[in-house]
Structure formats: structure tokens, C-alpha cells
């Protein structure tokens, strides 16, 4: 009998470690213990950002101030990535020294009962964090070799000559940047007319220009009817009857919550495992955190939810997480996109009166050598000047947006925020200017 069983060893482990340090008897059930740390560490945000880091070096090396040509050695890069992940995974396991680690697929079969490979474990509290899996649309004959998902893309031993990427979300845009910067011919297949369609129109226009600069072909308003691997490559048929062939295809059409862990009718499952605002399911003392609850598919959100639930179990009375204040970003090259709080799309949809302040990065000399002349910083405030949110398209936008996230948490107004003197020369100076203009 355990105090808490955590099903899924992704960011769930953060909660398990805290619970164990507070004297609770804790177990983590994970399908494969060498995957402790979850998708983000092994197949997602950590290796993808590493790949983008090195691809950006290749992109920068093509500037006129450099001589010669360099290219990515994919075998060396994947080996370096594997070494990094192995080291990080060992560190995660070391943190779990006071937690019982149980390998196998776990299923909640009844209240307070989890079955793993035929053996039943019991706990007063159960925290489910089983993540998500890549969604593959009907008609696409996924084989994990020529037609791949995010699970395989970071294991490639060599770069294809060309690749079709189906989907323009975070995975699609980031991998389009990676391959194009690495010298691969990229075709981005999109259902919509534009990219980042819920961002400010200025940013939508800018990201299209940036993709074009990288040489990415953007197939707008295209739907894939069928895709299959042939001896001549991946043969793709589109809904309008046209077709084309590519060396490889990356399916980046989103991820679905992994809910198969629920093997009882006592817990409600819809698109994800249903929970309340504190991540408790309809069955008392049973929680679902991260991707599997369908609220927000971000690693830092999963960690925050796991810790929030653990604090509840420890009777620490944590505050409700405000998901509107969570930073979201897409690491494209040479600029990334980040947003927090409300933006123009949301505010107009809610019919909320607002003011917006826009500063474009072409006003800053550094934009010339950072290739960020199309970048911008946009901050939103209400009629009284209270900061509502922001959008940034800039180098390292995910870092630049942190002060705005803190301003939201502190319920700061633009007048107070503008008193901060940002360092020169940095793009954070653009933030200072946006505050003054509100």
C-alpha cells in the first residue's frame, strides 16, 4: 500500500520526488524505466532544441563573412544527443532514489488500484501523467522509416535530400526550420492560408517571410488524402487530386492524450482524462496531469501541474494554476515566437477593449546581424494600463517574454513596468519601449 502512485515517469517524477522528501511512501510506474523524464527529455523539447542550435550554426555559416561550407554530421549529432539524454536520465533516476520504480504498463482498474503486468498495487492517491502520442491522420501509411513522426525525426542518421512536413504547429514549424537551415529542401504542407493563424497579423506576415527566406515551400490550404512509401520515395496524394513524391515525410499533425491507462468506468474520459481546476478527476484522490488531461501540451505545464497536485496531497494548499499566464513558444529560426497571457486574437474574440503597443526590431541595429528585421514585440493592456499579455517574434523570444510573464503574475501595469531600465544593446529594450507607448 502506497501513499501515492504516479503513473508515468515524465514530468510526474518532479511531484514524486517532492512527495518522497516529505516522508510519503511513493512509487512511479513507467513503461520503460530508461525513459524516465518523459517525451520532452527523450523525444521532444530537449533534443529538438539541441538540433536547432546546431542547425542555426549551419545557417549562420552561410553568411558572407565566412569562407567555406559546413554541414551537419547527423551520426555525430545523434550520438551527442544520446549521450546528453543518457546523462540527464541518470540524473532524473538519481533524484528518484527514495521512490519505488516499477517498470511496466500501468492501468487504473478500480479506485485506488493499479495493475502492472498482472500485479495489483494500491495507493490512497493516484496521479496519472501518461502524456500523449503522435496523431496520424487516416490514409497515411506510417512506417517509422520513410514516413515518420516526432518519435523518429530526432533519430535520423542522415539528412534526406528533401522532406515533406505535414502540419504547421510547433513540431512542424520547428522541424521545417531545422531541415531548411541544414540544407534540406523542405515542403511545409498546411491546412490554412497562413502560419501562426492565432497570432497578430504582423507576426503572421513576418513568419511567412522568414520561412520563405529559409527556402521553405509552403503549400497553403492543402490536405493529404493518402501517403505511402514506395521504391521511389513517399508518394503523397492531395485532396485536390494533385500528387508529389518526396524522399521522406514527417507527420506533424498534433498529439492526442494517452488515456488507455484508464481501465475503469469510474473515471470520466473524453478527449482527455477529465479533471477539475485542481486536476482531480471525478473519482476523489485520483488526478491527471500533463498532456493526458487535454488542457495544455507543454512540459513546463505538466511539471507545474504535478507539483500542484503533490502540494495538495501534502496539505500545502497551493493556489490554482492560471493557464493564461503560461508562456507558449515555437523555436523557429532565426527568430522564435513566444506568447503569454491574452493576445489580439483572444481579446477580439472575447470582445474585450484593449490597447496594443508594437515595436518592430528593425529599429535596433542588432537586428541586422541577428537577421531579425521582421521581428516585433507586441504588448497588450486594458484601458487602465494593466498588462494583459504579449507576443514576441525575435531571437530567443522564449527568454525575452519572461519579464512579461512575471508582470502578469504580479498584476503589473505598464506605468510600473516601464520603470525598468533594460540593458543596451539588447532586444529587451524593445520591451521597455512598448511599455512607454501604452
C-alpha positions as CSV (number, residue, x, y, z in Angstrom):
1,X,0.0,0.0,0.0
2,X,1.5,3.4,-1.1
3,X,0.5,6.9,-0.1
4,X,0.9,8.0,-3.8
5,X,1.4,6.1,-7.0
6,X,2.4,8.2,-10.0
7,X,1.6,6.5,-13.3
8,X,4.0,7.8,-16.0
9,X,7.6,8.8,-15.4
10,X,7.7,12.0,-17.4
11,X,7.4,15.3,-15.5
12,X,5.3,13.4,-13.0
13,X,8.6,12.4,-11.4
14,X,9.0,16.0,-10.1
15,X,6.0,15.5,-7.9
16,X,7.1,12.1,-6.8
17,X,10.5,13.4,-5.6
18,X,8.9,16.1,-3.6
19,X,6.4,13.7,-2.0
20,X,9.2,11.3,-1.1
21,X,11.2,14.0,0.5
22,X,8.2,14.9,2.6
23,X,8.1,11.3,4.0
24,X,5.4,9.8,1.8
25,X,5.7,6.2,0.5
26,X,5.8,6.8,-3.2
27,X,6.0,4.7,-6.4
28,X,6.4,5.7,-10.1
29,X,5.1,3.2,-12.7
30,X,6.8,3.7,-16.1
31,X,6.5,1.5,-19.2
32,X,10.3,1.7,-19.7
33,X,12.5,3.0,-16.8
34,X,15.2,4.1,-19.2
35,X,12.7,6.7,-20.4
36,X,12.3,8.4,-17.1
37,X,12.0,12.1,-17.8
38,X,9.4,11.6,-20.5
39,X,8.9,12.7,-24.1
40,X,10.3,16.1,-23.5
41,X,13.7,14.7,-22.4
42,X,13.9,11.8,-24.8
43,X,12.0,12.6,-27.9
44,X,10.8,16.2,-27.6
45,X,11.9,19.7,-26.5
46,X,15.4,18.9,-25.2
47,X,16.8,17.1,-28.3
48,X,14.8,19.2,-30.7
49,X,16.3,22.4,-29.3
50,X,19.7,20.9,-29.4
51,X,19.2,20.0,-33.1
52,X,18.0,23.6,-33.8
53,X,21.0,25.0,-32.0
54,X,23.5,23.3,-34.3
55,X,21.3,23.8,-37.4
56,X,21.4,27.6,-36.6
57,X,25.2,27.4,-36.7
58,X,25.0,25.9,-40.2
59,X,22.6,28.7,-41.2
60,X,24.9,31.4,-39.9
61,X,27.9,29.9,-41.6
62,X,26.3,30.7,-45.0
63,X,26.8,34.5,-44.3
64,X,29.3,36.4,-46.5
65,X,31.7,36.9,-43.6
66,X,32.5,33.2,-43.6
67,X,34.6,31.1,-46.0
68,X,33.9,27.5,-46.9
69,X,31.0,25.3,-46.3
70,X,30.0,23.2,-43.3
71,X,27.3,20.6,-42.9
72,X,25.7,18.6,-40.1
73,X,27.2,15.2,-39.4
74,X,23.9,13.6,-38.3
75,X,25.6,10.5,-36.9
76,X,27.8,12.6,-34.7
77,X,24.8,14.9,-33.7
78,X,22.5,12.0,-32.8
79,X,25.4,10.3,-30.8
80,X,26.0,13.6,-28.9
81,X,22.3,13.9,-28.3
82,X,22.0,10.4,-27.0
83,X,25.0,11.0,-24.6
84,X,23.3,14.2,-23.3
85,X,20.0,12.5,-22.8
86,X,21.6,9.4,-21.1
87,X,23.3,11.8,-18.6
88,X,20.1,13.7,-17.9
89,X,18.1,10.5,-17.5
90,X,20.7,9.2,-14.9
91,X,20.3,12.5,-13.1
92,X,16.5,12.0,-13.0
93,X,16.9,8.5,-11.7
94,X,19.3,9.7,-9.0
95,X,16.6,12.2,-7.9
96,X,14.2,9.3,-7.5
97,X,16.4,7.4,-5.1
98,X,13.6,7.4,-2.4
99,X,10.9,6.4,-4.9
100,X,10.0,2.9,-5.8
101,X,10.4,2.5,-9.5
102,X,8.1,-0.1,-11.1
103,X,8.6,-1.0,-14.8
104,X,5.6,-1.9,-17.0
105,X,2.3,-0.6,-18.3
106,X,0.1,0.6,-15.5
107,X,-3.7,0.6,-15.7
108,X,-6.2,2.1,-13.2
109,X,-8.6,-0.9,-12.8
110,X,-10.6,0.4,-9.8
111,X,-10.5,3.1,-7.2
112,X,-7.0,3.2,-5.6
113,X,-5.8,0.1,-7.6
114,X,-3.3,0.0,-10.4
115,X,-2.4,-3.2,-12.3
116,X,1.0,-3.6,-13.8
117,X,1.9,-6.8,-15.7
118,X,-0.7,-8.8,-13.8
119,X,0.2,-7.5,-10.3
120,X,-2.0,-5.0,-8.5
121,X,-0.7,-2.1,-6.5
122,X,-2.8,0.1,-4.1
123,X,-2.5,3.7,-3.1
124,X,-4.5,6.3,-1.3
125,X,-3.7,8.8,-4.1
126,X,-3.1,8.1,-7.8
127,X,-1.6,10.7,-10.1
128,X,-1.8,9.9,-13.8
129,X,0.7,11.5,-16.1
130,X,0.8,9.3,-19.2
131,X,1.4,12.1,-21.8
132,X,0.4,11.9,-25.4
133,X,1.2,10.2,-28.7
134,X,1.6,11.4,-32.3
135,X,-1.7,11.6,-34.2
136,X,-1.5,10.1,-37.7
137,X,-4.4,11.0,-40.0
138,X,-6.3,8.3,-41.9
139,X,-4.8,7.5,-45.3
140,X,-1.2,8.0,-44.2
141,X,0.7,4.7,-44.1
142,X,3.1,5.4,-41.3
143,X,6.2,3.1,-41.3
144,X,8.6,4.9,-39.0
145,X,11.2,5.0,-41.7
146,X,10.2,6.9,-44.8
147,X,7.0,8.3,-43.2
148,X,8.0,9.4,-39.7
149,X,6.7,11.3,-36.7
150,X,8.4,13.3,-33.9
151,X,9.3,9.9,-32.3
152,X,11.7,9.2,-35.1
153,X,12.8,12.5,-36.6
154,X,15.4,13.1,-33.9
155,X,17.0,9.6,-34.5
156,X,17.9,10.2,-38.2
157,X,21.4,9.1,-39.1
158,X,21.5,11.1,-42.3
159,X,19.6,14.0,-43.8
160,X,17.2,13.4,-46.7
161,X,17.6,15.4,-49.8
162,X,14.1,16.7,-49.4
163,X,11.3,16.3,-47.0
164,X,7.5,17.0,-46.8
165,X,6.3,18.2,-43.4
166,X,2.6,17.8,-42.9
167,X,1.4,20.1,-40.2
168,X,2.2,23.7,-39.2
169,X,2.1,23.6,-35.4
170,X,5.1,23.7,-33.1
171,X,6.7,20.5,-34.3
172,X,6.1,21.2,-38.0
173,X,7.5,24.7,-37.9
174,X,10.5,23.8,-35.7
175,X,11.5,20.9,-37.8
176,X,10.9,22.9,-41.0
177,X,13.4,25.4,-39.6
178,X,15.8,22.6,-38.7
179,X,15.8,20.9,-42.0
180,X,15.9,24.0,-44.1
181,X,18.7,25.5,-42.1
182,X,20.6,22.2,-42.6
183,X,20.4,22.4,-46.3
184,X,17.4,20.1,-46.9
185,X,14.7,21.1,-49.4
186,X,11.5,21.5,-47.3
187,X,7.9,21.5,-48.3
188,X,5.6,22.6,-45.5
189,X,2.0,21.3,-46.1
190,X,-0.5,23.4,-44.3
191,X,-4.3,23.3,-43.9
192,X,-4.6,27.1,-43.6
193,X,-3.7,30.1,-45.7
194,X,-1.2,31.5,-43.2
195,X,1.0,30.4,-40.3
196,X,0.6,31.1,-36.6
197,X,-3.0,31.9,-37.5
198,X,-3.9,32.9,-33.9
199,X,-1.0,35.4,-33.7
200,X,-1.0,39.1,-34.6
201,X,-1.3,39.7,-38.3
202,X,2.1,41.4,-38.3
203,X,3.7,38.3,-36.9
204,X,1.8,36.0,-39.4
205,X,3.2,38.1,-42.2
206,X,6.7,38.1,-40.8
207,X,6.8,34.3,-40.2
208,X,5.8,33.6,-43.7
209,X,8.6,35.8,-44.9
210,X,11.1,34.1,-42.6
211,X,10.0,30.6,-43.9
212,X,10.4,31.9,-47.5
213,X,13.9,33.2,-46.7
214,X,14.9,29.7,-45.5
215,X,13.8,28.4,-48.9
216,X,10.8,26.5,-47.4
217,X,8.0,25.8,-49.9
218,X,4.6,26.5,-48.2
219,X,1.7,24.6,-49.7
220,X,-1.3,26.5,-48.4
221,X,-4.8,25.1,-48.0
222,X,-3.6,21.6,-48.7
223,X,-5.0,18.4,-47.2
224,X,-3.2,15.0,-47.6
225,X,-5.6,12.2,-48.8
226,X,-3.0,9.4,-49.0
227,X,0.6,8.9,-48.4
228,X,2.6,5.8,-48.8
229,X,6.2,4.7,-49.0
230,X,7.4,3.4,-52.4
231,X,10.7,2.4,-54.0
232,X,10.9,6.0,-55.4
233,X,10.1,7.7,-52.2
234,X,7.0,8.9,-50.3
235,X,4.1,9.2,-52.7
236,X,1.6,11.9,-51.5
237,X,-1.8,12.4,-52.9
238,X,-3.6,15.6,-52.0
239,X,-7.3,16.2,-51.6
240,X,-7.5,18.3,-54.8
241,X,-6.2,15.3,-56.8
242,X,-2.6,16.5,-57.3
243,X,0.3,14.5,-56.1
244,X,4.1,14.6,-55.5
245,X,7.0,12.4,-54.3
246,X,9.4,13.2,-51.5
247,X,12.4,11.4,-50.0
248,X,10.8,11.5,-46.6
249,X,7.6,12.7,-44.9
250,X,7.3,14.0,-41.3
251,X,3.7,13.8,-40.0
252,X,3.3,16.7,-37.5
253,X,-0.4,16.9,-37.2
254,X,-0.6,17.1,-33.5
255,X,-0.7,14.8,-30.5
256,X,-3.5,13.0,-28.7
257,X,-3.8,12.5,-24.9
258,X,-2.8,9.0,-23.9
259,X,-5.9,7.8,-21.9
260,X,-5.6,4.0,-22.3
261,X,-4.3,4.0,-18.7
262,X,-8.0,4.2,-17.6
263,X,-9.4,0.7,-17.4
264,X,-12.4,1.5,-15.3
265,X,-15.7,3.3,-15.8
266,X,-15.3,5.1,-12.6
267,X,-13.2,7.9,-14.2
268,X,-14.6,10.0,-17.0
269,X,-12.6,10.3,-20.2
270,X,-13.5,12.5,-23.2
271,X,-10.8,14.0,-25.4
272,X,-8.5,13.7,-22.3
273,X,-8.9,12.5,-18.8
274,X,-11.5,14.9,-17.3
275,X,-10.4,16.9,-14.3
276,X,-11.4,19.9,-12.3
277,X,-9.3,23.1,-12.0
278,X,-7.0,21.3,-9.5
279,X,-6.5,18.3,-11.8
280,X,-8.6,15.9,-9.7
281,X,-10.8,13.5,-11.7
282,X,-14.4,12.8,-10.8
283,X,-13.0,10.0,-8.7
284,X,-11.7,11.5,-5.4
285,X,-8.0,11.3,-4.8
286,X,-7.3,10.4,-8.5
287,X,-5.6,13.0,-10.6
288,X,-4.5,13.6,-14.2
289,X,-1.7,16.0,-15.1
290,X,0.1,17.0,-18.3
291,X,-0.9,16.1,-21.8
292,X,-3.2,13.3,-20.8
293,X,-5.8,15.7,-19.3
294,X,-6.0,17.6,-22.6
295,X,-5.6,21.0,-21.1
296,X,-2.2,22.2,-22.4
297,X,0.5,20.1,-24.1
298,X,3.7,21.7,-22.6
299,X,6.4,20.1,-20.5
300,X,6.6,23.1,-18.1
301,X,2.8,22.9,-17.6
302,X,3.0,19.2,-16.8
303,X,5.7,19.8,-14.2
304,X,3.7,22.7,-12.7
305,X,0.5,20.5,-12.5
306,X,2.4,17.6,-11.0
307,X,3.8,19.8,-8.3
308,X,0.5,21.5,-7.7
309,X,-1.2,18.1,-7.2
310,X,1.6,16.9,-4.9
311,X,1.2,20.1,-2.8
312,X,-2.5,19.4,-2.5
313,X,-1.9,15.9,-1.3
314,X,0.7,17.2,1.2
315,X,-2.0,19.7,2.5
316,X,0.1,22.7,1.5
317,X,-2.9,24.4,-0.1
318,X,-1.4,25.6,-3.4
319,X,-3.0,28.3,-5.5
320,X,-4.9,27.4,-8.6
321,X,-2.7,27.4,-11.7
322,X,-3.6,30.2,-14.1
323,X,-3.0,28.6,-17.5
324,X,-3.5,32.0,-19.2
325,X,-0.1,33.0,-17.6
326,X,1.8,30.1,-19.1
327,X,4.5,31.0,-21.7
328,X,4.0,29.3,-25.0
329,X,6.7,29.4,-27.7
330,X,7.8,27.9,-31.0
331,X,11.5,27.7,-31.7
332,X,11.8,28.6,-35.3
333,X,15.0,30.0,-36.9
334,X,16.4,32.6,-37.0
335,X,13.7,34.0,-34.7
336,X,11.3,32.2,-32.4
337,X,7.8,33.1,-31.5
338,X,6.6,33.4,-27.9
339,X,3.3,34.5,-26.3
340,X,1.9,34.8,-22.8
341,X,-1.5,36.0,-21.5
342,X,-4.0,37.5,-23.9
343,X,-3.3,38.4,-27.4
344,X,-5.1,40.3,-30.2
345,X,-6.9,37.1,-31.4
346,X,-8.2,36.2,-27.9
347,X,-9.1,39.7,-26.9
348,X,-11.1,40.4,-30.1
349,X,-12.8,37.0,-29.8
350,X,-13.9,37.9,-26.2
351,X,-14.8,41.5,-27.3
352,X,-12.5,42.9,-24.7
353,X,-11.4,46.5,-25.1
354,X,-7.6,46.8,-25.2
355,X,-4.6,48.9,-26.2
356,X,-1.7,47.4,-28.1
357,X,1.9,48.7,-28.4
358,X,4.1,47.5,-31.2
359,X,7.8,47.9,-31.5
360,X,9.5,46.4,-34.6
361,X,13.1,45.2,-34.2
362,X,14.3,46.9,-37.4
363,X,14.7,50.0,-35.2
364,X,17.6,48.2,-33.4
365,X,21.0,48.0,-35.1
366,X,21.5,44.4,-33.8
367,X,18.6,43.2,-36.0
368,X,21.0,43.5,-39.0
369,X,23.3,40.8,-37.8
370,X,20.7,38.8,-35.9
371,X,18.6,38.6,-39.1
372,X,15.6,39.8,-37.2
373,X,14.4,42.9,-39.1
374,X,11.0,41.3,-39.5
375,X,10.8,40.8,-35.7
376,X,8.5,42.6,-33.4
377,X,7.4,42.9,-29.8
378,X,3.7,43.5,-29.0
379,X,2.3,44.2,-25.6
380,X,-1.4,44.4,-24.7
381,X,-3.0,46.3,-21.9
382,X,-6.6,47.2,-20.8
383,X,-7.9,50.8,-20.8
384,X,-6.4,51.4,-17.4
385,X,-2.9,50.2,-18.5
386,X,-3.0,46.8,-16.7
387,X,-0.8,44.4,-18.8
388,X,-2.9,41.7,-20.4
389,X,-0.3,39.8,-22.4
390,X,2.3,39.9,-25.2
391,X,3.6,38.3,-28.4
392,X,7.2,38.4,-29.5
393,X,8.9,37.3,-32.7
394,X,12.6,37.7,-32.0
395,X,15.8,35.7,-31.4
396,X,15.3,33.8,-28.2
397,X,11.8,35.1,-27.8
398,X,11.1,32.4,-25.2
399,X,13.7,34.1,-23.0
400,X,12.6,37.7,-23.7
401,X,9.0,37.1,-22.7
402,X,9.8,36.0,-19.2
403,X,9.6,39.6,-17.7
404,X,6.1,39.9,-19.2
405,X,5.0,36.6,-17.6
406,X,6.3,37.9,-14.3
407,X,4.4,41.2,-14.9
408,X,1.2,39.2,-15.4
409,X,1.7,37.2,-12.2
410,X,2.3,40.5,-10.3
411,X,-0.7,42.2,-11.9
412,X,1.6,45.0,-13.0
413,X,0.5,48.0,-15.1
414,X,2.5,49.4,-18.0
415,X,3.5,52.5,-16.0
416,X,5.2,50.5,-13.3
417,X,6.8,48.1,-15.7
418,X,8.2,51.0,-17.7
419,X,10.4,52.0,-14.8
420,X,12.7,49.0,-15.5
421,X,15.8,50.1,-17.4
422,X,16.7,47.4,-19.8
423,X,20.3,46.7,-20.8
424,X,21.8,48.2,-24.0
425,X,22.3,46.9,-26.7
426,X,19.6,44.1,-26.3
427,X,16.2,43.4,-27.8
428,X,14.8,43.7,-24.3
429,X,15.0,47.4,-24.9
430,X,12.1,46.9,-27.3
431,X,10.0,45.8,-24.3
432,X,10.9,48.9,-22.5
433,X,9.6,51.0,-25.4
434,X,6.4,49.1,-25.7
435,X,5.6,49.9,-22.1
436,X,6.2,53.6,-22.7
437,X,3.8,53.6,-25.6
438,X,0.9,52.1,-23.8
